[in-house]
Amino acid sequence: PDKPSVLTPEGCQIHLLSTIAEDSIAALEWLAEEVGAKKNGEVVQSVSRPALPTGGPITPDTLAASLGALLPEGAIVADESVTTGRGFFRMTAGAPPHDWLNNMGGSIGLGMPLATGAAVACPDRKVICLEGDGSGMYTVQSLWTQAREGLDVTTVVFANRTYAILRHELAGVGAGTPGRKAADMLDIGRPDLDWIALARGMGVEATRATTADEFNRQLASALGTRGPRLIEAVL
């Protein structure tokens, strides 16, 4: 409410360097040449893993450290962790080489089908799906496909029992504190989702972790085993 719809400051000029049908990389190279920008050498990140977190409950910070410590070389990460994953890049930057696939728009529900497609395309690589519990319910049937096709996908569901990203967006537009009815639209409860039952009902082995130590053990086990697995990480 009462905010501009266009995310550019007043007076900003937008210059189109290439259309969607043209070579964007070449356009950027020509722009760099035109303004005399010097070409820098490649920046190589050295391998540097964080220590595994021990003791205590699962938090976004412990999850980030666990991923950074255990992410295998050549892995493909399908990331729809949303609010939980804001610290994941920093803690996985020093992990062995891997690919990271992100949502490019803002819709939710792409994580599990994205991981499924990656596993079909690259059957020799471990795929890790980082999924929010709310967004996961949009496309939960992907688990059945993973079981049917025997795909090597480890899905980690972050169970915070709410559409946390929508709460942040509500606050961001200045809507104030939501009332009971509005809050009910953002919560996933009464009853809580049982991700273990959901996964097993579609043929995927599943476990639940409530502490950092449990999550470390379960993630290490899943990454060391071929085939679809699901870990419900309760925050």
Buried (B, 14 or more C-beta within 10 A) or exposed (E): EEEEEEEEEEEEEEEEEBEEEEEEEEBEEEEEEEEEEEEEEEEEEEEEBBEBBEEEEBBBEBBBBBBBBBBEEEBBBBBBBBBBBEBBEEBBEBBEEBEBBBBEEEEBBBBBBBBBBBBBEBEEBBBBBBBBBBBBBBBBEBBBBBBEBEBBBBBBBBBBBBBBBBBEEBEEEEEEEBEEEBEEEBEBEEEEBBBBEBBBEBBBBBBBBBBBBBBBEBBBEBBEEEBBBBBBBBB
